[in-house]
Amino acid sequence: MRIDVLGAVRALPDDGSPIDLGGPRHREVLARLVAAEGRMVTTDTLVDDLWTDPPARAVGALRTFVAALRRALEPDRPPRDPPRVIITEGPGYALRLPREDVDVHRFQDTLARARRRPDTVTGPDAMPGLDTVAHPDTVADLSAALKDWRGPAYADVTGAAWAQRERTRLEELRLEGVELRARLLLDSGEGAGLVAELGAHVAEQPWREPAWGLLARALYRAGRQADALATLRRARAMLVDQLGLDPGAELRRLETDILNGAAPLEGARTGWSGPGVRLGPRTTVDLARTLALAGGDALVHSRRDRLAAVQAAERTGDLFLTARIIGAYDVPAVWSRADDPEQSRAVVAAAERTLTALGPDGPADLSARLLATVAVESRSAHLSAAELGRAQQAAQQAEALARGLADPALLVFALNGVFLQSFTRPGLAAVRDGIGAEILDLAARHELPNFGVLGRLVRLQSASALGDLDAAASHAEAANRLAATTEAPLVPVLTGWFRARATAARSTEPGGPTAATAAAHCRAAENALQWAGMPGLHRGLFALALLGLRLLHDRPAPTDPHLDWGPYRAWARPLVLLAQDRVEEARTALAAVPEPARDHMQEAMWCLTARAAVRLGEPGIAARAGASLRGARAEHAGAASGMLTLGPVARYLAEAEACAGAG
């Protein structure tokens, strides 16, 4: 049996006759499991993906769809035998089929092999140092994979945000496959017959610089030198007139080579979207911005491709191009820990080099975007004091320049940097709420929906920190509505954690949910987060949420050795050791606890330090924690994250002050 989703969703047995999958919801469930690529999809996620406003019996309906699909896909399975195609795994379902039996997986695997295929042969037009081209089987496999496309991916799954995201992602891969196949043929000395195909491709995708270069090469290969030059000049005119940009270095070099009758005709070398697939750095960073909002592997790849585009731009020596590439990645950021600190440092270093080269008289808009990039990428949890100072100054300068330019899109990007640099001390939730309110206002007035989501999440976090769960819930609902229109799947993951935080807080109220229910909400939120592609947020969050829940109920810290405490280990360890009656080890661990990073969790870390100091009778450490927490007296510890809470800061502060006074 095989399943096809590159077009309408269908399943075909060995004899090729279509299987009756049922109604649209049945096909959407199957399609959603295909999109997970073998990973388990929780019941909650499937319900949220199938219904914008889930009915009361949504879970029951989902189980009915799954049961019907199992009967359709395995009609001969004996009643007592477990399913082999759609299996139950943990709190959800997973599709178990060989990847070659699913057209979209087969296509992605073929494309990946074509990018990195080591088998090569020598081509007649190869250049010194680039004297190998792909094996003919690679081109044949890629051609066959491209023929599997019967229309847009998941074509009959309409109105689903997850399907639209997948269609966008897969369409980009299809275009990449078309261009890679053409490049491989041209590199091997063939490709004269590609002119019509590439002409249609350029007509449909006029912003893809690599496509123009490939068409020009195909024309040159066909002996049409004048047409090849005319194509490159059309590309130049389109880029200048429509985008205000000059062609990239590769197109310029190709034009020179064709004029000289010595076109090397090898693929572009200015940027990479993967091993063997080369894109111009403008193209690459635009794709990266689009993919960043999709989460998961797409987010990871977008960060990688963004850095590659920045490095490629720097290699061109074009200062203004480099500044545009660096500043173009204005993806909203809501968390103060970087997912890849080294990558962020590399981007910041490139931005600072470019700012220095531009000098004080450089274009104000480019300088503002570079400064905003420094502020956004310089996540405080990973900075030295000097780096923190530079980042905060960059945020202030970016905001001032953006306000002077009256550019709302630039201003919200700059305010994003101001927000991420607003964790200089505990107790600034109200300040951040003001930043979030301005971002939200600008986004609404100037139709900037992605930053509208950011504004809602910032205000959610601020309301959560101030203990206003009703206001936070309102912002969460509004963020989810916006996310549905902007196809931002990470937003429900974050708001799911807020629901867990609210459940934990209410578990202490009379008649509220039990602590076990709150813990189950945390586990469900953790399951959703683990595939989101955000390790800077993910690591340690679940363990810290469980610790917060236990502290709310005056219970010892969790001692499960399998818990990943991530970056919060040093502050949790004294309480974990106390829960194991290892008092002297706890005292030693407390003495070694560093000052918390200036991030979303700083109040929580100070409260953990205060609680351990009180339990161990360490007045000096208690006094230091108390002094740091006084400005946050009205806030809730850990709640600035919008994802967990350790309870009111005032409780920990009172304990710390009493311990310090007694000492």
DATA-V836295 format. One record per pair of residues at least 6 apart in sequence whose C-alpha atoms are under 7 Angstrom apart, sorted by the first residue. I is the first residue (numbers start at 1). J is the second residue. D is the distance in whole Angstrom. If there is no record, write none. Layout:
BEGIN
i={I | I}
j={J | J}
d={D | D}
END
This chain:
BEGIN
i={1 | 1 | 1 | 1 | 2 | 2 | 2 | 2 | 2 | 3 | 3 | 3 | 3 | 3 | 3 | 4 | 4 | 4 | 4 | 5 | 5 | 5 | 5 | 6 | 6 | 6 | 6 | 6 | 6 | 6 | 6 | 6 | 7 | 7 | 7 | 7 | 7 | 7 | 7 | 8 | 8 | 8 | 9 | 9 | 9 | 9 | 10 | 11 | 11 | 12 | 12 | 19 | 20 | 21 | 21 | 21 | 26 | 26 | 28 | 33 | 33 | 33 | 34 | 38 | 38 | 38 | 39 | 40 | 40 | 40 | 40 | 41 | 41 | 41 | 42 | 42 | 42 | 43 | 43 | 47 | 47 | 47 | 48 | 49 | 49 | 70 | 70 | 84 | 85 | 85 | 85 | 86 | 86 | 86 | 86 | 87 | 87 | 87 | 88 | 99 | 99 | 100 | 103 | 107 | 110 | 110 | 110 | 111 | 111 | 114 | 115 | 115 | 115 | 115 | 116 | 116 | 117 | 119 | 119 | 120 | 120 | 120 | 120 | 121 | 121 | 121 | 121 | 122 | 122 | 122 | 123 | 123 | 123 | 123 | 123 | 123 | 124 | 124 | 125 | 126 | 126 | 127 | 133 | 133 | 133 | 134 | 139 | 139 | 142 | 152 | 153 | 154 | 154 | 157 | 161 | 161 | 165 | 165 | 179 | 180 | 182 | 183 | 183 | 185 | 187 | 187 | 191 | 191 | 192 | 192 | 192 | 192 | 194 | 195 | 195 | 195 | 198 | 199 | 202 | 202 | 208 | 209 | 210 | 210 | 212 | 212 | 213 | 216 | 216 | 216 | 217 | 217 | 219 | 219 | 219 | 220 | 225 | 229 | 232 | 236 | 236 | 239 | 239 | 239 | 240 | 248 | 249 | 250 | 250 | 250 | 254 | 257 | 268 | 268 | 269 | 270 | 270 | 270 | 270 | 271 | 271 | 271 | 271 | 271 | 271 | 271 | 272 | 272 | 272 | 272 | 273 | 273 | 273 | 281 | 281 | 281 | 282 | 284 | 284 | 284 | 285 | 285 | 285 | 285 | 285 | 288 | 288 | 288 | 288 | 289 | 289 | 289 | 291 | 291 | 291 | 292 | 292 | 292 | 293 | 293 | 294 | 294 | 295 | 295 | 295 | 295 | 296 | 296 | 296 | 297 | 299 | 300 | 307 | 310 | 310 | 310 | 313 | 313 | 314 | 319 | 323 | 323 | 323 | 324 | 326 | 326 | 327 | 327 | 327 | 330 | 332 | 332 | 332 | 333 | 334 | 334 | 335 | 336 | 336 | 336 | 336 | 336 | 336 | 337 | 337 | 337 | 337 | 337 | 338 | 338 | 339 | 339 | 339 | 341 | 344 | 344 | 348 | 348 | 351 | 351 | 355 | 355 | 364 | 368 | 368 | 368 | 369 | 371 | 371 | 371 | 371 | 372 | 372 | 372 | 372 | 372 | 372 | 374 | 374 | 375 | 375 | 375 | 375 | 375 | 375 | 376 | 376 | 376 | 378 | 379 | 380 | 380 | 380 | 380 | 381 | 381 | 381 | 392 | 395 | 395 | 395 | 396 | 398 | 399 | 399 | 399 | 402 | 402 | 402 | 403 | 408 | 412 | 415 | 415 | 419 | 419 | 422 | 423 | 423 | 424 | 425 | 426 | 426 | 426 | 426 | 426 | 426 | 427 | 427 | 427 | 429 | 429 | 429 | 429 | 430 | 432 | 433 | 433 | 433 | 436 | 436 | 436 | 436 | 437 | 437 | 439 | 439 | 439 | 440 | 440 | 440 | 443 | 443 | 443 | 444 | 449 | 449 | 450 | 453 | 453 | 453 | 456 | 456 | 457 | 457 | 459 | 460 | 460 | 460 | 460 | 461 | 461 | 461 | 461 | 462 | 463 | 463 | 463 | 464 | 464 | 464 | 464 | 465 | 465 | 465 | 465 | 466 | 466 | 466 | 467 | 467 | 469 | 476 | 480 | 480 | 483 | 483 | 490 | 493 | 493 | 493 | 496 | 497 | 497 | 497 | 498 | 498 | 500 | 500 | 500 | 500 | 501 | 501 | 501 | 503 | 503 | 504 | 504 | 504 | 506 | 506 | 507 | 507 | 507 | 507 | 508 | 519 | 522 | 526 | 529 | 530 | 539 | 539 | 539 | 540 | 540 | 540 | 540 | 540 | 543 | 543 | 543 | 544 | 545 | 547 | 547 | 548 | 548 | 549 | 550 | 550 | 551 | 552 | 552 | 556 | 557 | 557 | 557 | 558 | 559 | 570 | 571 | 571 | 571 | 571 | 572 | 573 | 574 | 574 | 574 | 574 | 574 | 575 | 577 | 577 | 577 | 578 | 587 | 596 | 596 | 596 | 600 | 600 | 601 | 601 | 603 | 603 | 603 | 604 | 604 | 604 | 606 | 606 | 607 | 607 | 607 | 609 | 610 | 610 | 610 | 610 | 611 | 613 | 613 | 613 | 614 | 614 | 614 | 614 | 617 | 619 | 619 | 619 | 620 | 622 | 622 | 622 | 622 | 623 | 623 | 623 | 626 | 626 | 626 | 629 | 632 | 633 | 633 | 634 | 634 | 635 | 635 | 636 | 636 | 636 | 636 | 637 | 637 | 637 | 637 | 637 | 638 | 638 | 638 | 639}
j={12 | 13 | 14 | 101 | 11 | 12 | 13 | 101 | 102 | 10 | 11 | 12 | 101 | 102 | 103 | 10 | 11 | 102 | 103 | 103 | 104 | 153 | 154 | 103 | 104 | 148 | 149 | 150 | 151 | 152 | 153 | 154 | 149 | 150 | 151 | 152 | 153 | 154 | 155 | 154 | 155 | 156 | 27 | 31 | 154 | 156 | 18 | 18 | 19 | 18 | 19 | 72 | 72 | 27 | 69 | 72 | 65 | 69 | 157 | 41 | 94 | 95 | 95 | 94 | 95 | 96 | 94 | 89 | 92 | 93 | 94 | 92 | 93 | 94 | 91 | 92 | 93 | 91 | 92 | 54 | 58 | 59 | 54 | 160 | 162 | 83 | 86 | 96 | 95 | 96 | 97 | 93 | 94 | 95 | 96 | 93 | 94 | 95 | 94 | 105 | 106 | 106 | 148 | 145 | 141 | 142 | 145 | 142 | 177 | 138 | 274 | 275 | 276 | 277 | 275 | 276 | 134 | 134 | 135 | 132 | 133 | 134 | 135 | 132 | 133 | 134 | 135 | 131 | 132 | 133 | 131 | 132 | 133 | 187 | 188 | 189 | 188 | 189 | 189 | 132 | 187 | 264 | 184 | 187 | 188 | 184 | 181 | 184 | 181 | 167 | 167 | 163 | 167 | 163 | 484 | 487 | 294 | 487 | 211 | 277 | 191 | 214 | 267 | 191 | 265 | 266 | 218 | 221 | 218 | 219 | 221 | 222 | 218 | 215 | 218 | 219 | 215 | 215 | 211 | 212 | 283 | 280 | 279 | 280 | 232 | 235 | 251 | 228 | 231 | 232 | 228 | 265 | 225 | 227 | 228 | 228 | 258 | 255 | 255 | 246 | 247 | 245 | 246 | 247 | 246 | 280 | 316 | 268 | 269 | 270 | 263 | 263 | 278 | 279 | 278 | 279 | 280 | 281 | 312 | 278 | 279 | 280 | 281 | 308 | 309 | 312 | 278 | 279 | 305 | 308 | 279 | 284 | 305 | 309 | 312 | 313 | 325 | 305 | 306 | 309 | 305 | 306 | 309 | 325 | 329 | 302 | 303 | 305 | 306 | 302 | 329 | 331 | 298 | 299 | 302 | 298 | 299 | 302 | 299 | 488 | 488 | 489 | 489 | 490 | 532 | 533 | 531 | 532 | 533 | 533 | 533 | 533 | 347 | 322 | 325 | 326 | 321 | 322 | 322 | 354 | 354 | 366 | 370 | 366 | 351 | 370 | 369 | 370 | 373 | 413 | 416 | 451 | 454 | 416 | 454 | 458 | 537 | 379 | 380 | 381 | 420 | 599 | 600 | 379 | 380 | 381 | 536 | 537 | 379 | 536 | 534 | 535 | 536 | 382 | 377 | 378 | 374 | 377 | 370 | 374 | 367 | 370 | 401 | 398 | 401 | 402 | 398 | 394 | 395 | 397 | 398 | 394 | 395 | 398 | 413 | 414 | 417 | 391 | 394 | 391 | 392 | 394 | 395 | 417 | 421 | 416 | 417 | 420 | 391 | 420 | 388 | 597 | 598 | 599 | 597 | 598 | 599 | 421 | 414 | 417 | 418 | 418 | 414 | 411 | 414 | 415 | 410 | 411 | 414 | 411 | 442 | 439 | 435 | 439 | 432 | 435 | 432 | 598 | 599 | 598 | 598 | 602 | 603 | 628 | 629 | 631 | 632 | 631 | 632 | 635 | 462 | 465 | 466 | 640 | 462 | 462 | 458 | 459 | 462 | 455 | 456 | 458 | 459 | 455 | 459 | 451 | 452 | 455 | 452 | 455 | 456 | 449 | 451 | 452 | 452 | 482 | 486 | 486 | 479 | 482 | 483 | 475 | 479 | 475 | 479 | 475 | 472 | 475 | 476 | 642 | 639 | 640 | 641 | 642 | 640 | 469 | 471 | 472 | 472 | 639 | 640 | 642 | 635 | 636 | 639 | 640 | 634 | 635 | 636 | 635 | 636 | 502 | 495 | 491 | 492 | 489 | 491 | 532 | 525 | 528 | 529 | 525 | 522 | 525 | 643 | 642 | 643 | 518 | 521 | 522 | 643 | 643 | 644 | 645 | 513 | 518 | 515 | 518 | 549 | 512 | 513 | 513 | 514 | 515 | 518 | 553 | 546 | 542 | 542 | 538 | 538 | 564 | 565 | 566 | 564 | 565 | 566 | 567 | 568 | 563 | 564 | 565 | 565 | 644 | 557 | 558 | 645 | 646 | 646 | 556 | 557 | 646 | 646 | 647 | 579 | 575 | 576 | 579 | 576 | 576 | 593 | 593 | 605 | 608 | 609 | 608 | 589 | 586 | 587 | 589 | 590 | 612 | 612 | 583 | 585 | 586 | 586 | 616 | 602 | 605 | 606 | 640 | 641 | 638 | 641 | 629 | 637 | 638 | 637 | 638 | 646 | 625 | 629 | 637 | 649 | 652 | 625 | 622 | 625 | 652 | 656 | 652 | 619 | 621 | 622 | 622 | 655 | 656 | 659 | 659 | 659 | 660 | 663 | 660 | 656 | 657 | 659 | 660 | 656 | 657 | 660 | 653 | 656 | 657 | 653 | 649 | 649 | 650 | 649 | 650 | 648 | 649 | 645 | 647 | 648 | 649 | 645 | 646 | 647 | 648 | 649 | 644 | 645 | 646 | 645}
d={6 | 4 | 5 | 7 | 6 | 5 | 6 | 5 | 6 | 6 | 4 | 6 | 6 | 5 | 7 | 5 | 6 | 6 | 5 | 7 | 6 | 6 | 5 | 7 | 6 | 7 | 5 | 6 | 6 | 6 | 4 | 6 | 6 | 5 | 4 | 5 | 5 | 6 | 5 | 6 | 5 | 5 | 6 | 7 | 6 | 7 | 7 | 6 | 6 | 5 | 6 | 7 | 7 | 6 | 6 | 6 | 5 | 7 | 6 | 7 | 6 | 6 | 7 | 6 | 5 | 6 | 6 | 6 | 6 | 5 | 4 | 5 | 5 | 6 | 5 | 4 | 7 | 6 | 5 | 7 | 6 | 7 | 7 | 7 | 7 | 7 | 6 | 7 | 6 | 5 | 6 | 7 | 6 | 5 | 6 | 6 | 5 | 6 | 7 | 5 | 6 | 5 | 7 | 5 | 7 | 6 | 7 | 7 | 6 | 6 | 7 | 5 | 5 | 6 | 6 | 6 | 7 | 6 | 6 | 6 | 5 | 5 | 5 | 6 | 6 | 7 | 6 | 6 | 5 | 6 | 7 | 6 | 6 | 7 | 5 | 6 | 7 | 6 | 6 | 7 | 7 | 7 | 7 | 6 | 6 | 6 | 6 | 7 | 7 | 7 | 5 | 7 | 7 | 7 | 6 | 5 | 7 | 6 | 7 | 6 | 7 | 7 | 6 | 5 | 7 | 6 | 6 | 7 | 5 | 7 | 5 | 5 | 6 | 6 | 6 | 6 | 5 | 6 | 6 | 6 | 6 | 7 | 6 | 7 | 7 | 7 | 6 | 4 | 6 | 7 | 7 | 6 | 7 | 7 | 5 | 6 | 7 | 6 | 7 | 7 | 6 | 5 | 6 | 7 | 6 | 7 | 7 | 6 | 7 | 7 | 6 | 4 | 6 | 7 | 6 | 7 | 6 | 7 | 5 | 5 | 5 | 5 | 5 | 6 | 6 | 5 | 4 | 6 | 7 | 6 | 6 | 7 | 6 | 5 | 6 | 6 | 6 | 7 | 7 | 6 | 7 | 5 | 6 | 7 | 7 | 4 | 7 | 6 | 6 | 7 | 6 | 6 | 5 | 6 | 6 | 6 | 4 | 5 | 7 | 5 | 6 | 6 | 7 | 6 | 5 | 6 | 5 | 4 | 4 | 6 | 6 | 6 | 7 | 7 | 6 | 6 | 7 | 5 | 6 | 7 | 6 | 6 | 7 | 7 | 7 | 7 | 5 | 5 | 6 | 6 | 7 | 6 | 6 | 7 | 7 | 7 | 7 | 5 | 6 | 7 | 6 | 5 | 6 | 5 | 7 | 6 | 5 | 7 | 6 | 5 | 6 | 5 | 4 | 7 | 5 | 7 | 5 | 6 | 6 | 7 | 6 | 7 | 7 | 5 | 6 | 6 | 7 | 5 | 7 | 7 | 5 | 7 | 6 | 5 | 7 | 5 | 6 | 6 | 7 | 5 | 7 | 6 | 5 | 5 | 7 | 7 | 4 | 6 | 6 | 7 | 6 | 7 | 6 | 6 | 5 | 6 | 6 | 6 | 7 | 5 | 5 | 7 | 6 | 6 | 5 | 6 | 6 | 5 | 7 | 6 | 6 | 6 | 7 | 7 | 6 | 6 | 7 | 5 | 5 | 6 | 7 | 7 | 6 | 7 | 6 | 6 | 6 | 5 | 4 | 7 | 5 | 6 | 7 | 7 | 7 | 6 | 7 | 5 | 5 | 5 | 7 | 5 | 5 | 6 | 7 | 7 | 7 | 5 | 5 | 5 | 7 | 6 | 6 | 5 | 7 | 7 | 7 | 7 | 5 | 6 | 7 | 5 | 6 | 7 | 7 | 7 | 4 | 5 | 6 | 6 | 7 | 5 | 6 | 4 | 6 | 7 | 6 | 5 | 6 | 5 | 6 | 5 | 5 | 5 | 4 | 4 | 7 | 5 | 6 | 7 | 6 | 7 | 6 | 6 | 6 | 7 | 6 | 7 | 7 | 6 | 6 | 6 | 7 | 5 | 5 | 5 | 5 | 6 | 5 | 5 | 7 | 5 | 4 | 6 | 7 | 5 | 7 | 5 | 6 | 6 | 7 | 5 | 5 | 6 | 7 | 7 | 7 | 7 | 6 | 7 | 7 | 7 | 7 | 5 | 5 | 4 | 4 | 6 | 6 | 6 | 6 | 6 | 7 | 5 | 6 | 6 | 6 | 4 | 7 | 6 | 6 | 6 | 6 | 6 | 5 | 6 | 5 | 6 | 7 | 6 | 6 | 6 | 6 | 6 | 6 | 7 | 7 | 4 | 7 | 6 | 6 | 6 | 6 | 7 | 7 | 5 | 6 | 7 | 6 | 6 | 7 | 6 | 5 | 5 | 7 | 7 | 5 | 6 | 5 | 5 | 7 | 6 | 7 | 7 | 7 | 6 | 7 | 5 | 5 | 6 | 6 | 7 | 7 | 6 | 5 | 6 | 7 | 6 | 6 | 7 | 5 | 4 | 5 | 6 | 5 | 7 | 6 | 6 | 6 | 6 | 5 | 5 | 6 | 6 | 7 | 7 | 6 | 5 | 7 | 7 | 6 | 6 | 7 | 5 | 4 | 5 | 6 | 5 | 6 | 6 | 5 | 6 | 5 | 6 | 5}
END
